[in-house]
Amino acid sequence: MNALFPDLVVNGETVPSARIAAETQNHDGPKGKPGIVWRKAANALAVRTLLLQEARKRGIEAQVQEVGPGRFETDEEALVRGLLEEAVIVSPPSEDSVREEWEKDPSRFRSPPLWEVSHILIACDPKNETLRQEAHARAIDLATQALENPKGFADLAARVSDCGSKSSGGALGQLSPGDTVPEFEAALRDLTEGGITEAPVLTRYGWHIIRMDAVAEGAVLPYDAVKQKISDAIEKASWARAAKEFVQSLVASAEISGADLRPVMPTKARS
């Protein structure tokens, strides 16, 4: 593919096409148009190359940190982080600005909701396309039955669910955010009390038909309980803007071919 695109050169440094090819796995694009994915990868590597060049110019040393249990940054990731920590400095927001943000809509800041949930599971291995499609067809039929007879949900779950909860009519009890897998939780957030998912929900366990038995919305939190969270969010947003401006300044003074960096963002921001 690289023969179809110009070489990526950043301030005289040529980025090997093999690196761009490897980077493409981190980007998506329209089916049948691999060139879009290639250009996204080239842009990302152009930014990373600029940051690495600036880090070395400033004499920053890679101080590798652990980013997860048993997972460590690469030297390049550590250099980029070190550069951004040195070059991008923002001040914490004032008390007035934090309170102003809270006063826009205090109802945005609540304690976690509590969901009482039941489900029917049609187990399958999502990675096996044949089994996934077969299970999906069965799940669609069961979802139709559940929607046509909501009062019979527990009996249906007890008869057909592949989850151990079938013994209690599919009841999973009370759940809070973080208690289940992301796809399942996303479906819960879209359901109102008494609602049943119109389409089966796929997770690593298979297809689910979900019923929201009851919802307890989280209480609105007082200002003192959320001011630090708001302050952190404002500071993070300010840092992201400042980081973008820093990268744009590097782009403006660089000689780059084989990439289009309008607009650009840092390849790794502060968490």
C-alpha positions as CSV (number, residue, x, y, z in Angstrom):
1,M,0.0,0.0,0.0
2,N,2.8,2.4,0.8
3,A,3.7,2.7,-2.9
4,L,0.4,4.5,-3.4
5,F,1.2,7.2,-0.9
6,P,4.1,9.7,-0.5
7,D,6.8,9.1,2.1
8,L,6.1,10.6,5.5
9,V,8.9,13.0,6.2
10,V,9.0,15.2,9.4
11,N,11.8,17.8,9.6
12,G,14.0,15.6,7.4
13,E,13.2,12.4,9.3
14,T,11.6,9.7,7.2
15,V,9.1,7.6,9.0
16,P,9.3,4.0,7.8
17,S,6.2,2.8,5.9
18,A,6.2,-0.3,8.1
19,R,5.5,1.8,11.1
20,I,2.6,3.5,9.3
21,A,1.2,0.1,8.3
22,A,1.4,-1.1,12.0
23,E,-0.3,2.1,13.1
24,T,-3.3,1.6,10.9
25,Q,-4.7,-1.0,13.3
26,N,-5.4,1.8,15.7
27,H,-7.6,3.7,13.2
28,D,-10.8,3.1,11.3
29,G,-12.4,4.3,8.1
30,P,-15.0,3.4,5.5
31,K,-15.0,-0.2,4.3
32,G,-13.1,-0.5,1.0
33,K,-11.2,2.7,1.5
34,P,-7.9,1.8,3.2
35,G,-6.3,5.0,2.0
36,I,-8.3,7.0,4.6
37,V,-7.0,4.7,7.4
38,W,-3.5,5.0,6.0
39,R,-3.7,8.8,6.1
40,K,-5.0,8.8,9.6
41,A,-2.1,6.6,10.7
42,A,0.4,8.9,8.9
43,N,-1.1,11.9,10.6
44,A,-0.8,10.3,14.0
45,L,2.8,9.3,13.5
46,A,3.7,12.7,12.1
47,V,2.4,14.2,15.4
48,R,4.2,11.6,17.5
49,T,7.4,12.2,15.5
50,L,7.2,15.9,16.1
51,L,6.7,15.4,19.8
52,L,9.6,13.0,20.0
53,Q,11.9,15.3,18.1
54,E,11.0,18.2,20.5
55,A,11.5,15.9,23.6
56,R,15.0,15.0,22.4
57,K,15.8,18.6,21.5
58,R,15.0,19.6,25.1
59,G,17.0,16.7,26.5
60,I,14.1,15.0,28.2
61,E,14.9,11.5,29.4
62,A,12.4,8.7,29.3
63,Q,11.1,7.9,32.8
64,V,9.0,4.8,32.1
65,Q,5.9,4.5,34.4
66,E,3.5,1.6,35.0
67,V,0.2,2.3,33.3
68,G,-1.6,-0.8,34.6
69,P,-1.0,-4.0,36.4
70,G,2.2,-5.4,34.7
71,R,1.9,-2.9,31.9
72,F,4.5,-0.2,31.3
73,E,5.0,2.7,28.9
74,T,7.4,2.3,26.0
75,D,10.3,4.7,25.9
76,E,8.6,6.8,23.3
77,E,5.4,7.0,25.3
78,A,7.4,8.1,28.3
79,L,9.2,10.8,26.3
80,V,6.0,12.2,24.9
81,R,4.5,12.3,28.4
82,G,7.6,13.9,29.8
83,L,7.5,16.6,27.1
84,L,3.9,17.4,27.6
85,E,4.3,17.6,31.4
86,E,7.1,20.1,30.9
87,A,5.7,22.1,28.1
88,V,2.0,22.2,29.0
89,I,1.2,23.9,32.3
90,V,-2.2,25.1,33.3
91,S,-3.4,26.7,36.6
92,P,-6.2,25.2,38.7
93,P,-9.5,27.0,38.1
94,S,-10.6,29.6,40.5
95,E,-13.3,28.9,43.1
96,D,-15.6,31.3,41.3
97,S,-15.3,29.5,38.0
98,V,-15.9,26.1,39.6
99,R,-19.0,27.4,41.4
100,E,-20.2,29.0,38.2
101,E,-20.0,25.7,36.3
102,W,-21.9,24.0,39.1
103,E,-24.6,26.6,39.1
104,K,-25.3,26.1,35.4
105,D,-27.2,22.9,36.3
106,P,-26.7,21.3,39.7
107,S,-28.8,18.3,38.6
108,R,-25.9,17.1,36.5
109,F,-24.1,16.1,39.6
110,R,-25.8,13.1,41.2
111,S,-24.9,10.1,43.2
112,P,-24.8,6.8,41.1
113,P,-28.2,5.4,40.1
114,L,-29.4,2.0,41.3
115,W,-31.0,-0.3,38.8
116,E,-33.0,-3.4,39.6
117,V,-32.6,-5.6,36.5
118,S,-33.7,-8.9,35.0
119,H,-32.4,-10.5,31.8
120,I,-32.6,-13.5,29.4
121,L,-29.2,-14.7,28.1
122,I,-28.7,-16.5,24.9
123,A,-25.1,-17.6,25.4
124,C,-22.6,-17.7,22.5
125,D,-19.0,-16.9,21.6
126,P,-19.3,-13.5,19.9
127,K,-16.0,-14.2,18.0
128,N,-17.7,-17.2,16.2
129,E,-19.7,-15.5,13.5
130,T,-21.9,-18.6,12.8
131,L,-22.8,-19.2,16.4
132,R,-23.3,-15.5,17.0
133,Q,-25.8,-15.2,14.1
134,E,-27.6,-18.3,15.2
135,A,-27.9,-17.0,18.7
136,H,-29.0,-13.6,17.5
137,A,-31.9,-15.1,15.5
138,R,-33.0,-16.9,18.6
139,A,-32.6,-13.8,20.8
140,I,-34.7,-11.7,18.4
141,D,-37.5,-14.2,18.6
142,L,-37.3,-14.2,22.4
143,A,-37.2,-10.4,22.5
144,T,-40.4,-10.3,20.4
145,Q,-42.0,-12.7,22.9
146,A,-40.9,-10.6,25.9
147,L,-42.2,-7.4,24.4
148,E,-45.6,-8.9,23.4
149,N,-46.0,-10.3,27.0
150,P,-44.0,-8.2,29.5
151,K,-45.8,-9.8,32.4
152,G,-44.5,-13.2,31.3
153,F,-40.8,-12.1,31.3
154,A,-39.9,-14.0,34.4
155,D,-41.5,-17.2,33.2
156,L,-39.8,-16.9,29.8
157,A,-36.4,-16.3,31.5
158,A,-36.9,-19.3,33.7
159,R,-37.6,-21.5,30.7
160,V,-35.0,-20.4,28.2
161,S,-32.2,-18.3,29.7
162,D,-28.6,-19.6,29.7
163,C,-27.8,-17.6,32.8
164,G,-27.9,-19.0,36.3
165,S,-30.3,-16.2,37.2
166,K,-33.1,-18.3,35.4
167,S,-33.8,-19.9,38.7
168,S,-35.1,-16.5,39.9
169,G,-36.9,-15.5,36.7
170,G,-33.8,-13.8,35.3
171,A,-33.5,-11.4,38.2
172,L,-30.0,-10.0,38.7
173,G,-30.8,-7.9,41.7
174,Q,-29.6,-4.4,42.1
175,L,-26.8,-3.0,39.9
176,S,-24.8,0.2,40.0
177,P,-22.5,1.8,37.4
178,G,-19.5,-0.4,37.0
179,D,-21.1,-3.6,38.2
180,T,-21.5,-5.1,34.7
181,V,-19.9,-5.0,31.3
182,P,-20.0,-1.7,29.3
183,E,-22.4,-2.8,26.6
184,F,-24.9,-4.1,29.2
185,E,-24.6,-0.9,31.3
186,A,-25.1,1.3,28.2
187,A,-28.4,-0.5,27.6
188,L,-29.5,0.1,31.2
189,R,-28.9,3.8,30.8
190,D,-31.4,3.9,27.9
191,L,-34.2,2.0,29.7
192,T,-36.9,3.4,31.8
193,E,-38.7,1.5,34.6
194,G,-40.6,-1.4,33.2
195,G,-38.9,-1.2,29.8
196,I,-37.5,-4.1,27.8
197,T,-34.7,-3.8,25.3
198,E,-36.3,-3.9,21.8
199,A,-33.2,-5.4,20.3
200,P,-30.9,-8.0,21.9
201,V,-27.7,-6.6,23.4
202,L,-24.4,-8.3,22.6
203,T,-21.7,-8.7,25.2
204,R,-18.8,-11.1,25.6
205,Y,-21.3,-13.6,27.2
206,G,-23.8,-13.6,24.3
207,W,-27.1,-11.9,23.6
208,H,-29.2,-10.4,26.3
209,I,-32.9,-9.3,26.5
210,I,-33.0,-6.9,29.4
211,R,-35.8,-5.6,31.5
212,M,-35.6,-2.7,33.9
213,D,-37.6,-3.7,36.9
214,A,-37.0,-0.5,38.9
215,V,-34.8,2.6,38.8
216,A,-33.6,4.7,41.8
217,E,-32.1,7.9,40.4
218,G,-29.1,9.2,42.2
219,A,-29.7,12.2,44.5
220,V,-28.4,15.6,43.5
221,L,-25.1,16.2,45.3
222,P,-24.3,19.4,47.2
223,Y,-21.7,21.7,45.8
224,D,-19.1,20.8,48.4
225,A,-19.3,17.1,47.5
226,V,-18.6,17.8,43.8
227,K,-16.4,20.9,43.6
228,Q,-13.2,18.9,43.4
229,K,-14.6,16.8,40.5
230,I,-15.7,19.9,38.7
231,S,-12.3,21.6,39.3
232,D,-10.5,18.5,37.9
233,A,-12.7,18.4,34.8
234,I,-12.2,22.1,34.1
235,E,-8.4,21.8,34.6
236,K,-8.3,18.7,32.3
237,A,-10.2,20.6,29.6
238,S,-7.9,23.5,29.9
239,W,-4.9,21.2,29.7
240,A,-6.3,19.5,26.5
241,R,-6.7,23.0,24.8
242,A,-3.2,24.0,25.8
243,A,-1.7,20.7,24.6
244,K,-3.5,21.2,21.3
245,E,-2.1,24.7,21.0
246,F,1.4,23.4,21.8
247,V,1.2,20.7,19.1
248,Q,-0.1,23.3,16.6
249,S,2.9,25.5,17.4
250,L,5.2,22.6,16.6
251,V,3.4,21.9,13.3
252,A,3.5,25.6,12.3
253,S,7.3,25.6,12.5
254,A,7.9,22.1,11.0
255,E,8.6,20.9,7.5
256,I,6.2,17.9,6.9
257,S,5.3,16.0,3.8
258,G,3.1,13.0,3.5
259,A,0.6,14.1,6.2
260,D,-2.1,16.7,6.7
261,L,-2.2,18.0,10.3
262,R,-5.2,20.3,10.3
263,P,-6.4,20.0,13.0
264,V,-4.1,18.0,15.2
265,M,-4.1,16.7,18.7
266,P,-1.4,15.2,20.9
267,T,-1.0,11.4,20.5
268,K,-1.2,10.9,24.3
269,A,-2.8,13.3,26.7
270,R,-2.5,13.5,30.5
271,S,-5.0,11.2,32.3
